[in-house]
Amino acid sequence: MGKVTTLIIYFIGFFAITFISCSQTSVTNPPNNVSMRLNDTTLSNAYITDYYPNTNFKNDGDFAAIAWQDSARVGYIGRTIFKIDLSFIPQNATVTSAQLLLTYDRSPIHYGGPGHNQDSGSNACYMQRITQSWRVDSVNWNNQPAVTTSNQIILNASTSNNEDYTVDMTAAISDMVANPTTNFGFLLRLQTESPIRALGFSSGSTSNINDRPVLQVTYTTP
């Protein structure tokens, strides 16, 4: 076999191997890092309380879970229902990180503050997924939606009254992106709802924009 024929066969084999290798290698786009300060448009939230069981507190300034007393020492419970708009993340994305940054409430509306309180014990909270639809402009204590305790997120007790929190929501956000019809949001509530205690943050409706929650997400797309 001549040298020219040998070289032709060599180059054909080289390009064939290169083509097969490239066709079998998946190309991953660089990660997308999104940091979004939430507001009334991107964060629907409502405060609900057994003190006013039929009252709707749409887009309330408090993003809190409380067990408190009024001036007559009548106890009451407060919770927060919220839903984050995740439509900016493609459904085929892989979410590798999702963190919710919360700033302590400097001027709470529904309890004495500022910030957190553990006068009667731990203010550790659950962040539980809601399993049915609800309306931010009509939800209240008496018609609050059902939740599941499965894979609930734990917020540990505060270490100071003015502690800011970073909540890891990666697993829940990832599932909601892959299955958008299951995104009904979350319920924030105390683990022990016995006065007096509170875990209180600023909501997306607070007048101080810099205190509003921030969602930080990292995701990749095919």
mmCIF file of the C-alpha atoms, coordinates in Angstrom:
data_MODEL
# 
_entry.id   MODEL 
# 
loop_
_atom_site.group_PDB 
_atom_site.id 
_atom_site.type_symbol 
_atom_site.label_atom_id 
_atom_site.label_alt_id 
_atom_site.label_comp_id 
_atom_site.label_asym_id 
_atom_site.label_entity_id 
_atom_site.label_seq_id 
_atom_site.pdbx_PDB_ins_code 
_atom_site.Cartn_x 
_atom_site.Cartn_y 
_atom_site.Cartn_z 
_atom_site.occupancy 
_atom_site.B_iso_or_equiv 
_atom_site.pdbx_formal_charge 
_atom_site.auth_seq_id 
_atom_site.auth_comp_id 
_atom_site.auth_asym_id 
_atom_site.auth_atom_id 
_atom_site.pdbx_PDB_model_num 
ATOM 1   C CA . MET A 1 1   ? 0.000   0.000  0.000  1.00 0.00 ? 1   MET A CA 1 
ATOM 2   C CA . GLY A 1 2   ? 1.428   3.401  -1.043 1.00 0.00 ? 2   GLY A CA 1 
ATOM 3   C CA . LYS A 1 3   ? 2.156   6.260  1.341  1.00 0.00 ? 3   LYS A CA 1 
ATOM 4   C CA . VAL A 1 4   ? -0.615  8.419  -0.125 1.00 0.00 ? 4   VAL A CA 1 
ATOM 5   C CA . THR A 1 5   ? -3.226  5.704  0.395  1.00 0.00 ? 5   THR A CA 1 
ATOM 6   C CA . THR A 1 6   ? -2.013  5.168  3.972  1.00 0.00 ? 6   THR A CA 1 
ATOM 7   C CA . LEU A 1 7   ? -2.296  8.891  4.752  1.00 0.00 ? 7   LEU A CA 1 
ATOM 8   C CA . ILE A 1 8   ? -5.821  9.060  3.320  1.00 0.00 ? 8   ILE A CA 1 
ATOM 9   C CA . ILE A 1 9   ? -6.944  6.126  5.458  1.00 0.00 ? 9   ILE A CA 1 
ATOM 10  C CA . TYR A 1 10  ? -5.293  7.725  8.524  1.00 0.00 ? 10  TYR A CA 1 
ATOM 11  C CA . PHE A 1 11  ? -7.082  11.064 8.072  1.00 0.00 ? 11  PHE A CA 1 
ATOM 12  C CA . ILE A 1 12  ? -10.437 9.386  7.405  1.00 0.00 ? 12  ILE A CA 1 
ATOM 13  C CA . GLY A 1 13  ? -10.061 7.371  10.630 1.00 0.00 ? 13  GLY A CA 1 
ATOM 14  C CA . PHE A 1 14  ? -9.008  10.455 12.607 1.00 0.00 ? 14  PHE A CA 1 
ATOM 15  C CA . PHE A 1 15  ? -11.980 12.552 11.493 1.00 0.00 ? 15  PHE A CA 1 
ATOM 16  C CA . ALA A 1 16  ? -14.386 9.656  12.048 1.00 0.00 ? 16  ALA A CA 1 
ATOM 17  C CA . ILE A 1 17  ? -13.203 9.218  15.661 1.00 0.00 ? 17  ILE A CA 1 
ATOM 18  C CA . THR A 1 18  ? -13.357 12.983 16.236 1.00 0.00 ? 18  THR A CA 1 
ATOM 19  C CA . PHE A 1 19  ? -16.926 13.202 14.879 1.00 0.00 ? 19  PHE A CA 1 
ATOM 20  C CA . ILE A 1 20  ? -18.112 10.282 17.023 1.00 0.00 ? 20  ILE A CA 1 
ATOM 21  C CA . SER A 1 21  ? -16.463 11.748 20.150 1.00 0.00 ? 21  SER A CA 1 
ATOM 22  C CA . CYS A 1 22  ? -18.037 15.161 19.592 1.00 0.00 ? 22  CYS A CA 1 
ATOM 23  C CA . SER A 1 23  ? -21.473 13.736 18.880 1.00 0.00 ? 23  SER A CA 1 
ATOM 24  C CA . GLN A 1 24  ? -21.394 11.741 22.120 1.00 0.00 ? 24  GLN A CA 1 
ATOM 25  C CA . THR A 1 25  ? -20.284 14.667 24.270 1.00 0.00 ? 25  THR A CA 1 
ATOM 26  C CA . SER A 1 26  ? -23.092 16.814 25.710 1.00 0.00 ? 26  SER A CA 1 
ATOM 27  C CA . VAL A 1 27  ? -22.425 20.511 25.907 1.00 0.00 ? 27  VAL A CA 1 
ATOM 28  C CA . THR A 1 28  ? -23.534 22.173 29.158 1.00 0.00 ? 28  THR A CA 1 
ATOM 29  C CA . ASN A 1 29  ? -24.198 25.880 29.179 1.00 0.00 ? 29  ASN A CA 1 
ATOM 30  C CA . PRO A 1 30  ? -22.551 27.958 31.907 1.00 0.00 ? 30  PRO A CA 1 
ATOM 31  C CA . PRO A 1 31  ? -24.619 28.393 35.090 1.00 0.00 ? 31  PRO A CA 1 
ATOM 32  C CA . ASN A 1 32  ? -27.059 31.251 35.428 1.00 0.00 ? 32  ASN A CA 1 
ATOM 33  C CA . ASN A 1 33  ? -26.809 33.207 38.680 1.00 0.00 ? 33  ASN A CA 1 
ATOM 34  C CA . VAL A 1 34  ? -29.873 35.271 39.495 1.00 0.00 ? 34  VAL A CA 1 
ATOM 35  C CA . SER A 1 35  ? -30.281 37.544 42.513 1.00 0.00 ? 35  SER A CA 1 
ATOM 36  C CA . MET A 1 36  ? -33.732 39.101 42.713 1.00 0.00 ? 36  MET A CA 1 
ATOM 37  C CA . ARG A 1 37  ? -35.116 41.415 45.369 1.00 0.00 ? 37  ARG A CA 1 
ATOM 38  C CA . LEU A 1 38  ? -38.749 40.433 45.813 1.00 0.00 ? 38  LEU A CA 1 
ATOM 39  C CA . ASN A 1 39  ? -41.732 42.790 45.773 1.00 0.00 ? 39  ASN A CA 1 
ATOM 40  C CA . ASP A 1 40  ? -45.534 42.605 45.546 1.00 0.00 ? 40  ASP A CA 1 
ATOM 41  C CA . THR A 1 41  ? -45.277 41.373 41.956 1.00 0.00 ? 41  THR A CA 1 
ATOM 42  C CA . THR A 1 42  ? -42.744 38.575 42.460 1.00 0.00 ? 42  THR A CA 1 
ATOM 43  C CA . LEU A 1 43  ? -43.775 37.663 46.020 1.00 0.00 ? 43  LEU A CA 1 
ATOM 44  C CA . SER A 1 44  ? -47.409 37.155 46.947 1.00 0.00 ? 44  SER A CA 1 
ATOM 45  C CA . ASN A 1 45  ? -47.717 37.067 50.722 1.00 0.00 ? 45  ASN A CA 1 
ATOM 46  C CA . ALA A 1 46  ? -50.472 37.372 53.286 1.00 0.00 ? 46  ALA A CA 1 
ATOM 47  C CA . TYR A 1 47  ? -50.487 37.409 57.069 1.00 0.00 ? 47  TYR A CA 1 
ATOM 48  C CA . ILE A 1 48  ? -53.183 35.254 58.707 1.00 0.00 ? 48  ILE A CA 1 
ATOM 49  C CA . THR A 1 49  ? -54.180 35.192 62.361 1.00 0.00 ? 49  THR A CA 1 
ATOM 50  C CA . ASP A 1 50  ? -56.774 33.565 64.606 1.00 0.00 ? 50  ASP A CA 1 
ATOM 51  C CA . TYR A 1 51  ? -57.201 36.986 66.265 1.00 0.00 ? 51  TYR A CA 1 
ATOM 52  C CA . TYR A 1 52  ? -58.945 38.215 63.108 1.00 0.00 ? 52  TYR A CA 1 
ATOM 53  C CA . PRO A 1 53  ? -59.883 34.866 61.562 1.00 0.00 ? 53  PRO A CA 1 
ATOM 54  C CA . ASN A 1 54  ? -61.921 36.298 58.695 1.00 0.00 ? 54  ASN A CA 1 
ATOM 55  C CA . THR A 1 55  ? -59.671 39.233 57.826 1.00 0.00 ? 55  THR A CA 1 
ATOM 56  C CA . ASN A 1 56  ? -57.417 39.264 54.791 1.00 0.00 ? 56  ASN A CA 1 
ATOM 57  C CA . PHE A 1 57  ? -53.995 40.891 55.233 1.00 0.00 ? 57  PHE A CA 1 
ATOM 58  C CA . LYS A 1 58  ? -52.840 40.968 51.628 1.00 0.00 ? 58  LYS A CA 1 
ATOM 59  C CA . ASN A 1 59  ? -49.183 41.894 50.996 1.00 0.00 ? 59  ASN A CA 1 
ATOM 60  C CA . ASP A 1 60  ? -48.672 42.585 54.673 1.00 0.00 ? 60  ASP A CA 1 
ATOM 61  C CA . GLY A 1 61  ? -45.530 44.315 55.885 1.00 0.00 ? 61  GLY A CA 1 
ATOM 62  C CA . ASP A 1 62  ? -44.772 41.487 58.341 1.00 0.00 ? 62  ASP A CA 1 
ATOM 63  C CA . PHE A 1 63  ? -43.260 38.264 57.017 1.00 0.00 ? 63  PHE A CA 1 
ATOM 64  C CA . ALA A 1 64  ? -43.606 36.543 60.360 1.00 0.00 ? 64  ALA A CA 1 
ATOM 65  C CA . ALA A 1 65  ? -44.627 33.592 62.479 1.00 0.00 ? 65  ALA A CA 1 
ATOM 66  C CA . ILE A 1 66  ? -45.796 34.668 65.920 1.00 0.00 ? 66  ILE A CA 1 
ATOM 67  C CA . ALA A 1 67  ? -47.559 33.672 69.106 1.00 0.00 ? 67  ALA A CA 1 
ATOM 68  C CA . TRP A 1 68  ? -48.408 36.832 71.008 1.00 0.00 ? 68  TRP A CA 1 
ATOM 69  C CA . GLN A 1 69  ? -50.782 38.501 73.501 1.00 0.00 ? 69  GLN A CA 1 
ATOM 70  C CA . ASP A 1 70  ? -52.819 41.674 73.292 1.00 0.00 ? 70  ASP A CA 1 
ATOM 71  C CA . SER A 1 71  ? -53.016 44.269 76.073 1.00 0.00 ? 71  SER A CA 1 
ATOM 72  C CA . ALA A 1 72  ? -55.635 42.128 77.844 1.00 0.00 ? 72  ALA A CA 1 
ATOM 73  C CA . ARG A 1 73  ? -53.293 39.132 77.693 1.00 0.00 ? 73  ARG A CA 1 
ATOM 74  C CA . VAL A 1 74  ? -55.459 37.365 75.137 1.00 0.00 ? 74  VAL A CA 1 
ATOM 75  C CA . GLY A 1 75  ? -53.191 35.076 73.153 1.00 0.00 ? 75  GLY A CA 1 
ATOM 76  C CA . TYR A 1 76  ? -53.189 34.816 69.377 1.00 0.00 ? 76  TYR A CA 1 
ATOM 77  C CA . ILE A 1 77  ? -51.284 33.114 66.584 1.00 0.00 ? 77  ILE A CA 1 
ATOM 78  C CA . GLY A 1 78  ? -49.968 34.653 63.377 1.00 0.00 ? 78  GLY A CA 1 
ATOM 79  C CA . ARG A 1 79  ? -48.626 32.908 60.279 1.00 0.00 ? 79  ARG A CA 1 
ATOM 80  C CA . THR A 1 80  ? -47.444 33.962 56.818 1.00 0.00 ? 80  THR A CA 1 
ATOM 81  C CA . ILE A 1 81  ? -48.529 32.446 53.525 1.00 0.00 ? 81  ILE A CA 1 
ATOM 82  C CA . PHE A 1 82  ? -46.403 33.246 50.497 1.00 0.00 ? 82  PHE A CA 1 
ATOM 83  C CA . LYS A 1 83  ? -45.646 32.266 46.926 1.00 0.00 ? 83  LYS A CA 1 
ATOM 84  C CA . ILE A 1 84  ? -42.614 33.234 44.828 1.00 0.00 ? 84  ILE A CA 1 
ATOM 85  C CA . ASP A 1 85  ? -42.957 33.727 41.075 1.00 0.00 ? 85  ASP A CA 1 
ATOM 86  C CA . LEU A 1 86  ? -40.476 31.267 39.528 1.00 0.00 ? 86  LEU A CA 1 
ATOM 87  C CA . SER A 1 87  ? -41.501 31.743 35.904 1.00 0.00 ? 87  SER A CA 1 
ATOM 88  C CA . PHE A 1 88  ? -38.125 33.315 35.077 1.00 0.00 ? 88  PHE A CA 1 
ATOM 89  C CA . ILE A 1 89  ? -36.478 29.876 35.426 1.00 0.00 ? 89  ILE A CA 1 
ATOM 90  C CA . PRO A 1 90  ? -36.907 27.562 32.389 1.00 0.00 ? 90  PRO A CA 1 
ATOM 91  C CA . GLN A 1 91  ? -38.786 24.366 33.189 1.00 0.00 ? 91  GLN A CA 1 
ATOM 92  C CA . ASN A 1 92  ? -35.935 22.235 31.800 1.00 0.00 ? 92  ASN A CA 1 
ATOM 93  C CA . ALA A 1 93  ? -33.382 23.943 34.048 1.00 0.00 ? 93  ALA A CA 1 
ATOM 94  C CA . THR A 1 94  ? -31.429 22.167 36.751 1.00 0.00 ? 94  THR A CA 1 
ATOM 95  C CA . VAL A 1 95  ? -31.498 24.244 39.918 1.00 0.00 ? 95  VAL A CA 1 
ATOM 96  C CA . THR A 1 96  ? -28.263 23.762 41.837 1.00 0.00 ? 96  THR A CA 1 
ATOM 97  C CA . SER A 1 97  ? -28.862 26.378 44.519 1.00 0.00 ? 97  SER A CA 1 
ATOM 98  C CA . ALA A 1 98  ? -31.776 28.467 45.788 1.00 0.00 ? 98  ALA A CA 1 
ATOM 99  C CA . GLN A 1 99  ? -31.438 30.684 48.845 1.00 0.00 ? 99  GLN A CA 1 
ATOM 100 C CA . LEU A 1 100 ? -33.982 33.045 50.367 1.00 0.00 ? 100 LEU A CA 1 
ATOM 101 C CA . LEU A 1 101 ? -32.372 35.946 52.234 1.00 0.00 ? 101 LEU A CA 1 
ATOM 102 C CA . LEU A 1 102 ? -34.559 37.432 54.942 1.00 0.00 ? 102 LEU A CA 1 
ATOM 103 C CA . THR A 1 103 ? -33.941 40.631 56.932 1.00 0.00 ? 103 THR A CA 1 
ATOM 104 C CA . TYR A 1 104 ? -35.301 40.940 60.460 1.00 0.00 ? 104 TYR A CA 1 
ATOM 105 C CA . ASP A 1 105 ? -38.380 43.155 60.827 1.00 0.00 ? 105 ASP A CA 1 
ATOM 106 C CA . ARG A 1 106 ? -37.374 46.541 62.219 1.00 0.00 ? 106 ARG A CA 1 
ATOM 107 C CA . SER A 1 107 ? -40.953 47.780 62.685 1.00 0.00 ? 107 SER A CA 1 
ATOM 108 C CA . PRO A 1 108 ? -43.407 44.882 63.059 1.00 0.00 ? 108 PRO A CA 1 
ATOM 109 C CA . ILE A 1 109 ? -47.119 45.540 62.759 1.00 0.00 ? 109 ILE A CA 1 
ATOM 110 C CA . HIS A 1 110 ? -48.710 42.573 64.502 1.00 0.00 ? 110 HIS A CA 1 
ATOM 111 C CA . TYR A 1 111 ? -46.445 42.134 67.527 1.00 0.00 ? 111 TYR A CA 1 
ATOM 112 C CA . GLY A 1 112 ? -44.015 44.023 69.713 1.00 0.00 ? 112 GLY A CA 1 
ATOM 113 C CA . GLY A 1 113 ? -40.539 44.232 68.267 1.00 0.00 ? 113 GLY A CA 1 
ATOM 114 C CA . PRO A 1 114 ? -38.301 44.854 66.578 1.00 0.00 ? 114 PRO A CA 1 
ATOM 115 C CA . GLY A 1 115 ? -37.073 41.557 65.201 1.00 0.00 ? 115 GLY A CA 1 
ATOM 116 C CA . HIS A 1 116 ? -37.467 38.214 66.911 1.00 0.00 ? 116 HIS A CA 1 
ATOM 117 C CA . ASN A 1 117 ? -38.618 37.164 70.381 1.00 0.00 ? 117 ASN A CA 1 
ATOM 118 C CA . GLN A 1 118 ? -38.217 34.087 72.579 1.00 0.00 ? 118 GLN A CA 1 
ATOM 119 C CA . ASP A 1 119 ? -39.743 35.217 75.877 1.00 0.00 ? 119 ASP A CA 1 
ATOM 120 C CA . SER A 1 120 ? -41.553 31.908 76.373 1.00 0.00 ? 120 SER A CA 1 
ATOM 121 C CA . GLY A 1 121 ? -39.219 29.596 74.485 1.00 0.00 ? 121 GLY A CA 1 
ATOM 122 C CA . SER A 1 122 ? -37.820 28.689 71.097 1.00 0.00 ? 122 SER A CA 1 
ATOM 123 C CA . ASN A 1 123 ? -39.025 30.589 68.039 1.00 0.00 ? 123 ASN A CA 1 
ATOM 124 C CA . ALA A 1 124 ? -37.879 27.890 65.605 1.00 0.00 ? 124 ALA A CA 1 
ATOM 125 C CA . CYS A 1 125 ? -40.190 27.630 62.603 1.00 0.00 ? 125 CYS A CA 1 
ATOM 126 C CA . TYR A 1 126 ? -41.429 25.364 59.865 1.00 0.00 ? 126 TYR A CA 1 
ATOM 127 C CA . MET A 1 127 ? -41.675 26.452 56.251 1.00 0.00 ? 127 MET A CA 1 
ATOM 128 C CA . GLN A 1 128 ? -44.205 24.016 54.836 1.00 0.00 ? 128 GLN A CA 1 
ATOM 129 C CA . ARG A 1 129 ? -45.308 23.560 51.233 1.00 0.00 ? 129 ARG A CA 1 
ATOM 130 C CA . ILE A 1 130 ? -48.908 24.444 50.422 1.00 0.00 ? 130 ILE A CA 1 
ATOM 131 C CA . THR A 1 131 ? -50.785 21.762 48.500 1.00 0.00 ? 131 THR A CA 1 
ATOM 132 C CA . GLN A 1 132 ? -53.736 23.676 47.058 1.00 0.00 ? 132 GLN A CA 1 
ATOM 133 C CA . SER A 1 133 ? -54.493 26.978 45.393 1.00 0.00 ? 133 SER A CA 1 
ATOM 134 C CA . TRP A 1 134 ? -55.276 30.160 47.340 1.00 0.00 ? 134 TRP A CA 1 
ATOM 135 C CA . ARG A 1 135 ? -55.836 33.822 46.580 1.00 0.00 ? 135 ARG A CA 1 
ATOM 136 C CA . VAL A 1 136 ? -53.666 36.501 48.123 1.00 0.00 ? 136 VAL A CA 1 
ATOM 137 C CA . ASP A 1 137 ? -56.575 38.942 48.200 1.00 0.00 ? 137 ASP A CA 1 
ATOM 138 C CA . SER A 1 138 ? -58.978 36.640 50.068 1.00 0.00 ? 138 SER A CA 1 
ATOM 139 C CA . VAL A 1 139 ? -56.979 34.151 52.144 1.00 0.00 ? 139 VAL A CA 1 
ATOM 140 C CA . ASN A 1 140 ? -57.454 34.328 55.918 1.00 0.00 ? 140 ASN A CA 1 
ATOM 141 C CA . TRP A 1 141 ? -57.144 32.128 58.988 1.00 0.00 ? 141 TRP A CA 1 
ATOM 142 C CA . ASN A 1 142 ? -60.439 30.328 58.450 1.00 0.00 ? 142 ASN A CA 1 
ATOM 143 C CA . ASN A 1 143 ? -59.856 29.449 54.811 1.00 0.00 ? 143 ASN A CA 1 
ATOM 144 C CA . GLN A 1 144 ? -56.084 28.940 54.887 1.00 0.00 ? 144 GLN A CA 1 
ATOM 145 C CA . PRO A 1 145 ? -54.923 26.254 52.410 1.00 0.00 ? 145 PRO A CA 1 
ATOM 146 C CA . ALA A 1 146 ? -53.730 22.779 53.342 1.00 0.00 ? 146 ALA A CA 1 
ATOM 147 C CA . VAL A 1 147 ? -50.017 22.079 53.756 1.00 0.00 ? 147 VAL A CA 1 
ATOM 148 C CA . THR A 1 148 ? -47.772 19.046 53.891 1.00 0.00 ? 148 THR A CA 1 
ATOM 149 C CA . THR A 1 149 ? -45.132 18.297 56.510 1.00 0.00 ? 149 THR A CA 1 
ATOM 150 C CA . SER A 1 150 ? -43.178 16.252 53.961 1.00 0.00 ? 150 SER A CA 1 
ATOM 151 C CA . ASN A 1 151 ? -39.744 17.792 53.329 1.00 0.00 ? 151 ASN A CA 1 
ATOM 152 C CA . GLN A 1 152 ? -40.633 20.858 55.391 1.00 0.00 ? 152 GLN A CA 1 
ATOM 153 C CA . ILE A 1 153 ? -37.845 23.402 55.802 1.00 0.00 ? 153 ILE A CA 1 
ATOM 154 C CA . ILE A 1 154 ? -36.605 24.055 59.329 1.00 0.00 ? 154 ILE A CA 1 
ATOM 155 C CA . LEU A 1 155 ? -35.722 27.572 60.442 1.00 0.00 ? 155 LEU A CA 1 
ATOM 156 C CA . ASN A 1 156 ? -33.679 27.320 63.611 1.00 0.00 ? 156 ASN A CA 1 
ATOM 157 C CA . ALA A 1 157 ? -34.346 29.512 66.624 1.00 0.00 ? 157 ALA A CA 1 
ATOM 158 C CA . SER A 1 158 ? -32.816 32.962 66.367 1.00 0.00 ? 158 SER A CA 1 
ATOM 159 C CA . THR A 1 159 ? -29.548 33.692 68.136 1.00 0.00 ? 159 THR A CA 1 
ATOM 160 C CA . SER A 1 160 ? -30.366 37.388 68.509 1.00 0.00 ? 160 SER A CA 1 
ATOM 161 C CA . ASN A 1 161 ? -33.364 39.675 68.051 1.00 0.00 ? 161 ASN A CA 1 
ATOM 162 C CA . ASN A 1 162 ? -31.871 41.276 64.948 1.00 0.00 ? 162 ASN A CA 1 
ATOM 163 C CA . GLU A 1 163 ? -30.618 38.162 63.165 1.00 0.00 ? 163 GLU A CA 1 
ATOM 164 C CA . ASP A 1 164 ? -30.980 37.947 59.386 1.00 0.00 ? 164 ASP A CA 1 
ATOM 165 C CA . TYR A 1 165 ? -31.586 34.514 57.878 1.00 0.00 ? 165 TYR A CA 1 
ATOM 166 C CA . THR A 1 166 ? -30.459 32.635 54.784 1.00 0.00 ? 166 THR A CA 1 
ATOM 167 C CA . VAL A 1 167 ? -32.924 29.830 54.066 1.00 0.00 ? 167 VAL A CA 1 
ATOM 168 C CA . ASP A 1 168 ? -31.850 26.954 51.817 1.00 0.00 ? 168 ASP A CA 1 
ATOM 169 C CA . MET A 1 169 ? -34.802 26.238 49.524 1.00 0.00 ? 169 MET A CA 1 
ATOM 170 C CA . THR A 1 170 ? -32.919 24.349 46.809 1.00 0.00 ? 170 THR A CA 1 
ATOM 171 C CA . ALA A 1 171 ? -34.876 21.084 46.952 1.00 0.00 ? 171 ALA A CA 1 
ATOM 172 C CA . ALA A 1 172 ? -38.298 22.750 47.030 1.00 0.00 ? 172 ALA A CA 1 
ATOM 173 C CA . ILE A 1 173 ? -37.531 25.329 44.328 1.00 0.00 ? 173 ILE A CA 1 
ATOM 174 C CA . SER A 1 174 ? -36.008 22.658 42.091 1.00 0.00 ? 174 SER A CA 1 
ATOM 175 C CA . ASP A 1 175 ? -39.156 20.557 42.364 1.00 0.00 ? 175 ASP A CA 1 
ATOM 176 C CA . MET A 1 176 ? -41.435 23.552 41.750 1.00 0.00 ? 176 MET A CA 1 
ATOM 177 C CA . VAL A 1 177 ? -39.501 24.521 38.618 1.00 0.00 ? 177 VAL A CA 1 
ATOM 178 C CA . ALA A 1 178 ? -39.689 20.981 37.232 1.00 0.00 ? 178 ALA A CA 1 
ATOM 179 C CA . ASN A 1 179 ? -43.362 20.707 38.195 1.00 0.00 ? 179 ASN A CA 1 
ATOM 180 C CA . PRO A 1 180 ? -44.766 24.262 38.027 1.00 0.00 ? 180 PRO A CA 1 
ATOM 181 C CA . THR A 1 181 ? -48.354 23.160 38.673 1.00 0.00 ? 181 THR A CA 1 
ATOM 182 C CA . THR A 1 182 ? -47.278 22.166 42.191 1.00 0.00 ? 182 THR A CA 1 
ATOM 183 C CA . ASN A 1 183 ? -46.044 25.653 43.091 1.00 0.00 ? 183 ASN A CA 1 
ATOM 184 C CA . PHE A 1 184 ? -48.698 26.759 45.553 1.00 0.00 ? 184 PHE A CA 1 
ATOM 185 C CA . GLY A 1 185 ? -46.147 28.429 47.799 1.00 0.00 ? 185 GLY A CA 1 
ATOM 186 C CA . PHE A 1 186 ? -45.337 28.014 51.477 1.00 0.00 ? 186 PHE A CA 1 
ATOM 187 C CA . LEU A 1 187 ? -46.667 28.527 54.973 1.00 0.00 ? 187 LEU A CA 1 
ATOM 188 C CA . LEU A 1 188 ? -44.344 29.979 57.626 1.00 0.00 ? 188 LEU A CA 1 
ATOM 189 C CA . ARG A 1 189 ? -45.357 29.003 61.159 1.00 0.00 ? 189 ARG A CA 1 
ATOM 190 C CA . LEU A 1 190 ? -43.809 28.533 64.583 1.00 0.00 ? 190 LEU A CA 1 
ATOM 191 C CA . GLN A 1 191 ? -42.992 25.010 65.679 1.00 0.00 ? 191 GLN A CA 1 
ATOM 192 C CA . THR A 1 192 ? -44.530 25.858 69.064 1.00 0.00 ? 192 THR A CA 1 
ATOM 193 C CA . GLU A 1 193 ? -47.395 28.331 68.812 1.00 0.00 ? 193 GLU A CA 1 
ATOM 194 C CA . SER A 1 194 ? -47.549 29.353 72.463 1.00 0.00 ? 194 SER A CA 1 
ATOM 195 C CA . PRO A 1 195 ? -47.131 33.028 73.521 1.00 0.00 ? 195 PRO A CA 1 
ATOM 196 C CA . ILE A 1 196 ? -44.834 34.879 73.700 1.00 0.00 ? 196 ILE A CA 1 
ATOM 197 C CA . ARG A 1 197 ? -42.460 34.248 70.822 1.00 0.00 ? 197 ARG A CA 1 
ATOM 198 C CA . ALA A 1 198 ? -41.917 35.468 67.258 1.00 0.00 ? 198 ALA A CA 1 
ATOM 199 C CA . LEU A 1 199 ? -39.716 35.042 64.226 1.00 0.00 ? 199 LEU A CA 1 
ATOM 200 C CA . GLY A 1 200 ? -40.251 38.189 62.198 1.00 0.00 ? 200 GLY A CA 1 
ATOM 201 C CA . PHE A 1 201 ? -38.847 39.414 58.904 1.00 0.00 ? 201 PHE A CA 1 
ATOM 202 C CA . SER A 1 202 ? -39.576 42.175 56.423 1.00 0.00 ? 202 SER A CA 1 
ATOM 203 C CA . SER A 1 203 ? -41.832 41.293 53.507 1.00 0.00 ? 203 SER A CA 1 
ATOM 204 C CA . GLY A 1 204 ? -41.762 42.338 49.867 1.00 0.00 ? 204 GLY A CA 1 
ATOM 205 C CA . SER A 1 205 ? -44.198 45.110 50.808 1.00 0.00 ? 205 SER A CA 1 
ATOM 206 C CA . THR A 1 206 ? -42.077 46.832 53.436 1.00 0.00 ? 206 THR A CA 1 
ATOM 207 C CA . SER A 1 207 ? -41.356 50.484 52.713 1.00 0.00 ? 207 SER A CA 1 
ATOM 208 C CA . ASN A 1 208 ? -37.591 50.010 53.062 1.00 0.00 ? 208 ASN A CA 1 
ATOM 209 C CA . ILE A 1 209 ? -36.669 48.372 49.757 1.00 0.00 ? 209 ILE A CA 1 
ATOM 210 C CA . ASN A 1 210 ? -33.281 47.238 51.065 1.00 0.00 ? 210 ASN A CA 1 
ATOM 211 C CA . ASP A 1 211 ? -34.998 45.131 53.740 1.00 0.00 ? 211 ASP A CA 1 
ATOM 212 C CA . ARG A 1 212 ? -37.158 43.177 51.314 1.00 0.00 ? 212 ARG A CA 1 
ATOM 213 C CA . PRO A 1 213 ? -36.425 39.445 50.786 1.00 0.00 ? 213 PRO A CA 1 
ATOM 214 C CA . VAL A 1 214 ? -33.895 38.421 48.157 1.00 0.00 ? 214 VAL A CA 1 
ATOM 215 C CA . LEU A 1 215 ? -34.041 35.190 46.167 1.00 0.00 ? 215 LEU A CA 1 
ATOM 216 C CA . GLN A 1 216 ? -30.691 33.929 44.895 1.00 0.00 ? 216 GLN A CA 1 
ATOM 217 C CA . VAL A 1 217 ? -30.843 31.091 42.370 1.00 0.00 ? 217 VAL A CA 1 
ATOM 218 C CA . THR A 1 218 ? -28.187 29.230 40.395 1.00 0.00 ? 218 THR A CA 1 
ATOM 219 C CA . TYR A 1 219 ? -29.329 26.988 37.562 1.00 0.00 ? 219 TYR A CA 1 
ATOM 220 C CA . THR A 1 220 ? -28.095 25.445 34.318 1.00 0.00 ? 220 THR A CA 1 
ATOM 221 C CA . THR A 1 221 ? -29.926 24.634 31.106 1.00 0.00 ? 221 THR A CA 1 
ATOM 222 C CA . PRO A 1 222 ? -29.192 21.863 28.580 1.00 0.00 ? 222 PRO A CA 1 
# 
